[in-house]
Amino acid sequence: SGRSRRKSGKGFSTMIINKADTPRDIRDFINYPYTLYRKDPVWVAPLRSEIKAQFNPRSNLFLEHCEWQLFLLKEKGKVIGRIAAFIDHLAMDFWKERVGFFGYYECIPNESASVLLLNAAKNWLQEKKCTSMRGPWSFVSQEWGMVVEGFKSPVIMAPYNPPYYNDQMTTYGLEKVKDMRCWEISFPDGYRIPERILSLTDKVAERYGIKIRSFNMKEYDQEILNIIELSNACLIQNWGYSPATEAEGRAMAQEMKRIIQPRGVLFAQDQSGRLVGFAIVLPDINSLLKGLNGRLFPFGFIKLLWGIPRLRRYRMFALAVIPEFQHKAVDSLLYRALNESLRSKDLWIEINYVLEDNIAMINAINKLEAKPSKLYRVYEMEI
């Protein structure tokens, strides 16, 4: 544990940072954002049960290949910040780099507080022989980054933070390592797929004999394996990607089962029936969670059950095409097929997210005339 003294109007006040190891500490760690963001109209309280499960090695298999440490920062017994430091052995082996992560960062607008938190993470990672610290990262696949632009309500499984967190990062010496960009498509605001995309995708389907089919719920387990195999084949070159274990894939499949809609998961296949790409949109249940304060009971459950089938708001969660079919507008074909599959006059989709240097994907999205909406940033420093 560390102590920091800083002057306040009434002389000295004391901040204390400690490892959060006891059940009570972990509860305080999980609950802190619900206090911090209580008056923030933009924040959406995630389901407490889901967040709790992220920190439980029995329910979150990602933790099987990680070592982690949670820290709580308190002043006069009151929580004023939190951070997690962790290493992912699988990612480290895959990237051949000693990268350590920080995540779950929350902090009051106070520089001393943020320095204490980031120091705690950095020191722990140095003890684990890491040579750099990267974040914010999380115990959930692909949930990374800090919002830098577009502080609007987050979609499902997306980060949210106040703008001042970015100042706390750069003041500490962390630098941008990668940006991720988001776009939105809003039919209520008059969006329509551009005519030239329609003719382009007709030609692509014809030239390469590409057919699009939707997810077959009767073959659920096989379809999930198809997605995992395609992901590993398509995304292996992507920055920050490390393959999920089969057990993690299966666990994620169970999670998805509750909210997945077959018409929102599409596969592209070539003439021989081989799968060459896929796209997944998830219903944005965050728009139903507003006002529930993270609790399903007594009435949240009803709201979700009633609301999910009626939702017309989605997060574009993944789109990938195998290397030999990249740069052939198969991605545009999948985007178009999704729009047709989900067809609705009040359809709204956030494409969330695309790495800033994925030029082919960004070009495809620009051709679709989607509107830029958010920018996330991952920071890193040598330690």
Buried (B, 14 or more C-beta within 10 A) or exposed (E): EEEBEBEEEEEEBEBBBBEBEEEEBBBBBBBBBBEBBEEBEEBBBBBBEBBBBBBEEEBBBBBEBBEBBBBBBBBEEEBBBBBBBBBBEBBBEEBEEBBBBBBBBBBBEBBBBBBBBBBBBBBBBBEBEBEBBBBBBBBBBBBBBBBBBBBBBBBBBBBBBBEBBBEBBEEBBBEBBBBBBBBBBBBEEEBEBEEEBEEBBEEBBEEBEBBBEBBEEEEBEEBBBBBBBBBBBBBEEBBBBBBBBEEBBBBBBEBBEEBBBBBBBBBBBBEEEEBBBBBBBBBBBBBBBBEBEBBBEEEBEEBBEEBBEEBBBBBBBBBBBBEEBBEBBBBBBBBBBBBEBBEEEEBBBBBBBBBBEBEBBBBBBEBBBBEBBBBBBBBBBEB
